[in-house]
Amino acid sequence: MAKNAYSSNSSLTLFSGIDHIVIAGMGGSGAIGDLFSSILSKNDIHVTLVKGYLLPKTVNSKTLVIVISISGNTIETLNVLKSAKVLNCNIVAFSSGGKMQEFCTKHNVEFHMIKKTHSPRTSFVTYVYSLLKILKQLLPLTENDIVESISVLEDTQKLINSKNLSETNTSIILSQKISDIPLIYYPHGLEAAAIRFKSSLQENAKSHVIIEDIIESCHNGIVAWEKPSLLHPILIQGSDDYFKTKERWQILKKYFDENNIKYFDIFSTNGNILSKLIDLIYRLDYVTIYKAISSEIDPSTIRSIDFVKNHLDSTLE
């Protein structure tokens, strides 16, 4: 899917003078924004993520607003698109069609159609690699970085796919460790993987999940471990985390060990930021699917989300 998306004939968008990028999207589309925000953190362009209805007041002619709605009908993102259109800013939209395509066609907004694969969350990789190609000139990534990330995915696939049901399948092993409510710790640079893991556990395995930044948690969240808890810590660590973050991981592990709190380590692969994040997301998505299957839960159903959507006003002028 990554190869096909990146080798597609999508045209490369050219922008100049951009000093602020706003990425708007919800759910599976919002996870794409999380990933690109992490990638763009290596650049000197200010990035704002919008997971809701409203644009920041700082949007101007030097702002690029990227709106992503895989379904094309996400109410919050459509509202952002509508608001951006009346401002003097640059806009580019991505969806599989729907009301977003209709609005962009009517109002002459740049639009890229990318097909949905089954559902928004399973379309993640297709959208990521399509956007990597279309927005390449804005990103602090080389061609080799993108090729490397696809190669990493190919290697990971051999380990975690359902043809390998042995102890070498790390996604199965972690899925068996998850019980009650997992508490996922992460460093700031890998926040996108932690958010995606949380969302996938919620949607696929129908589990409650908590995520906390490792540094911030040491100033408040760690206190909750002073009494017995049903939570189970999962520690997502980068292969080259900042040295002070590595120090914090060791302190937290020492605290857990001395208080008989069992935890599970997850380490990112080596390589560039895209390789690290996309590999973690791939492995952890499979964890949630294996967890759903072992719990005899259908990972594809989203009845509660449908309930909410059915009660929302989806009017877009």
C-alpha positions in Angstrom: 0.0 0.0 0.0 2.8 2.4 0.8 4.7 1.6 -2.4 1.6 2.0 -4.5 0.6 5.3 -2.9 4.1 6.8 -3.3 4.5 5.6 -6.9 1.1 7.1 -7.9 0.8 9.9 -10.5 -0.3 12.5 -7.9 0.9 15.9 -8.8 3.4 17.8 -6.6 1.9 20.9 -5.1 4.2 23.9 -5.1 4.0 26.5 -2.3 6.3 29.5 -1.4 6.6 31.9 1.5 4.8 29.5 3.9 5.7 30.1 7.6 2.7 28.4 9.2 1.0 25.1 8.4 -2.4 24.1 9.9 -3.4 20.5 9.6 -7.0 19.7 10.2 -8.5 16.2 10.6 -10.3 14.0 13.0 -10.0 10.3 14.0 -8.0 8.3 11.4 -7.5 11.5 9.4 -6.3 13.3 12.5 -3.6 10.5 13.1 -2.2 11.5 9.7 -1.9 15.1 11.0 -0.1 13.9 14.1 2.5 12.1 12.0 3.1 15.0 9.7 3.4 17.4 12.6 6.2 15.2 14.0 8.0 15.2 10.7 7.6 18.9 10.3 9.0 19.5 13.8 12.4 19.0 12.1 11.7 22.1 10.1 11.5 25.8 11.0 7.8 26.1 10.0 5.3 26.5 12.7 2.7 23.7 12.7 -0.8 23.8 14.3 -3.0 20.7 14.6 -6.7 21.3 14.5 -8.9 18.5 15.9 -12.2 20.3 16.1 -14.2 23.1 14.4 -12.1 26.2 14.6 -9.0 27.6 12.9 -6.4 29.6 15.0 -6.6 33.4 14.7 -3.0 33.4 13.4 -4.0 32.1 9.9 -3.0 34.6 7.1 -1.6 34.7 3.6 1.5 32.9 4.6 -0.5 30.0 6.1 -1.1 26.7 4.4 -4.2 25.0 5.7 -4.2 21.2 4.9 -7.6 19.6 5.5 -7.9 15.8 5.6 -11.1 13.8 5.7 -10.8 10.3 4.4 -14.6 10.0 4.2 -15.0 13.5 2.8 -17.8 14.1 5.2 -16.2 14.8 8.5 -18.3 17.7 10.0 -15.5 19.3 12.0 -13.0 19.3 9.1 -15.6 20.6 6.7 -16.2 23.5 9.0 -12.5 24.3 9.0 -12.4 24.1 5.2 -15.3 26.5 5.0 -13.7 28.9 7.4 -10.4 28.8 5.6 -12.0 29.6 2.3 -13.1 33.1 3.5 -9.5 33.9 4.7 -6.6 34.9 2.5 -4.7 31.7 3.0 -3.5 28.7 1.0 -5.6 25.6 1.1 -5.2 22.0 -0.1 -7.7 19.3 0.7 -7.5 15.5 0.7 -10.4 13.0 0.8 -12.0 10.1 -1.0 -14.8 12.3 -2.3 -18.0 13.3 -0.4 -19.0 16.8 0.6 -15.3 17.9 0.7 -14.9 17.2 -3.0 -18.2 19.0 -3.8 -17.1 22.1 -1.8 -13.7 22.2 -3.3 -15.0 21.9 -6.8 -17.7 24.6 -6.2 -15.2 27.0 -4.6 -12.1 26.3 -6.7 -10.1 24.9 -3.8 -7.1 22.6 -4.6 -8.3 19.0 -4.0 -6.7 15.6 -4.2 -8.8 12.5 -4.3 -7.3 9.4 -2.5 -9.3 6.3 -2.4 -10.4 4.9 0.9 -9.4 1.4 1.8 -12.1 -0.3 3.9 -12.2 2.4 6.6 -10.4 5.7 7.5 -8.1 4.0 10.0 -7.1 1.3 7.5 -6.5 3.9 4.9 -3.8 5.5 7.0 -0.7 4.3 5.1 -2.2 5.0 1.7 -2.9 8.6 2.7 0.4 9.1 4.4 2.5 8.0 1.4 0.2 9.9 -1.0 0.7 13.1 1.1 4.5 12.4 1.3 4.7 12.6 -2.4 2.3 15.6 -2.9 3.8 17.7 -0.1 7.4 16.6 -0.5 8.8 20.0 -1.1 7.6 21.2 2.3 9.0 18.2 4.2 12.5 17.8 5.9 12.8 14.4 4.3 14.9 13.1 1.5 13.9 10.5 -1.1 16.2 8.0 0.7 14.3 8.6 3.9 11.0 7.6 2.3 12.5 4.6 0.6 14.1 3.6 3.9 10.7 3.7 5.6 9.1 1.4 3.1 12.0 -1.0 3.4 11.5 -1.0 7.2 7.8 -1.8 6.7 8.7 -4.7 4.5 11.0 -6.2 7.2 8.4 -5.6 9.9 5.7 -7.3 7.8 7.6 -10.6 7.9 7.7 -10.5 11.7 4.2 -9.4 12.6 1.8 -10.8 9.9 -0.6 -13.6 10.6 1.5 -16.2 8.9 3.9 -15.9 11.8 2.2 -17.0 14.9 5.4 -17.8 16.8 7.1 -16.1 19.7 9.0 -13.9 17.3 5.8 -12.1 16.5 6.2 -9.1 18.9 2.8 -7.8 18.1 1.1 -11.0 19.3 3.4 -11.0 22.4 2.4 -7.5 23.4 -1.3 -8.1 22.7 -1.2 -11.0 25.2 0.3 -8.6 27.8 -2.5 -6.1 27.6 -5.2 -6.5 30.2 -7.5 -4.1 32.0 -6.5 -0.6 31.1 -3.1 0.1 29.5 -1.3 3.3 30.4 1.0 4.2 27.5 4.1 6.4 28.2 5.9 8.1 25.3 8.5 10.8 24.6 7.3 13.9 22.8 8.9 12.9 19.5 6.9 9.7 19.3 3.6 11.2 20.4 2.0 10.4 17.0 2.6 6.7 17.5 1.2 6.8 21.0 -1.9 8.6 19.9 -2.5 6.2 17.1 -1.9 3.2 19.4 -4.5 4.6 21.8 -7.1 5.2 19.0 -6.5 1.8 17.5 -6.9 0.0 20.9 -10.2 2.0 21.4 -11.6 1.3 17.9 -10.3 -2.2 17.2 -10.1 -3.8 20.7 -12.9 -1.6 22.3 -10.5 -0.9 25.2 -10.2 2.1 27.5 -6.6 3.6 27.2 -4.6 6.3 28.8 -1.5 8.0 27.3 1.0 10.2 29.1 4.2 12.1 28.1 7.0 10.6 30.1 8.5 13.9 31.2 5.2 15.5 32.1 4.0 12.4 33.9 6.9 12.6 36.3 5.5 15.9 37.5 2.0 14.6 38.3 0.8 11.3 36.9 3.4 9.1 38.6 1.8 9.9 42.0 -1.2 7.8 41.1 1.0 4.7 41.3 1.2 5.2 45.1 -1.9 3.1 45.5 -2.7 -0.3 43.9 -4.0 0.0 40.3 -5.4 -2.1 37.5 -3.5 0.0 35.0 -0.6 -1.6 33.1 2.3 0.5 31.9 3.6 0.3 28.3 6.7 2.3 27.6 7.3 3.5 24.0 10.9 4.5 23.7 12.9 6.0 20.9 16.2 4.4 19.8 17.8 7.8 20.1 15.7 9.7 22.6 17.2 12.9 24.0 19.7 11.9 26.7 17.7 13.5 29.5 14.6 11.6 28.3 16.7 8.4 28.5 17.6 9.3 32.0 13.9 9.7 32.9 13.1 6.3 31.4 15.6 4.7 33.7 14.3 6.5 36.8 10.7 5.5 35.9 11.7 1.8 35.4 13.6 1.8 38.7 10.5 3.2 40.4 8.3 0.5 38.8 10.8 -2.3 39.7 11.0 -1.2 43.4 7.2 -1.0 43.7 6.6 -4.3 41.9 4.8 -2.7 39.0 5.1 -4.8 35.8 5.7 -2.9 32.6 6.3 -3.7 29.0 9.0 -2.0 26.8 8.6 -1.0 23.2 11.5 0.4 21.2 11.5 2.2 17.9 13.6 1.1 15.0 16.7 3.0 14.0 16.5 5.4 11.1 14.8 8.7 10.3 11.7 10.1 12.0 9.3 8.7 9.3 10.8 5.2 9.6 10.5 5.2 13.4 6.9 6.4 13.5 5.5 4.4 10.6 7.1 1.2 11.9 5.8 1.8 15.4 2.3 2.5 14.1 2.4 -0.7 11.9 3.5 -2.9 14.8 1.1 -1.4 17.3 -1.9 -1.4 14.9 -1.3 -5.2 14.6 -1.2 -5.5 18.4 -4.7 -4.0 18.6 -6.0 -6.4 15.9 -4.5 -9.4 17.6 -6.0 -8.2 20.9 -9.4 -7.9 19.4 -9.3 -11.4 17.8 -8.1 -13.0 21.0 -10.9 -11.3 22.9 -13.4 -12.4 20.3 -14.2 -8.8 19.3 -14.9 -7.7 15.8 -12.4 -4.9 15.2 -14.3 -3.4 12.3 -17.4 -2.3 14.0 -17.8 1.3 15.3 -21.4 1.5 16.5 -20.8 4.2 19.0 -19.2 6.5 16.5 -22.1 5.9 14.1 -24.4 6.8 16.9 -22.7 10.2 17.4 -22.5 10.9 13.7 -26.2 10.1 13.2 -27.1 12.8 15.8 -25.0 15.5 14.3 -26.1 18.3 12.0 -24.0 17.8 8.8 -25.1 20.9 7.0 -22.4 22.6 5.0 -23.2 25.7 2.9 
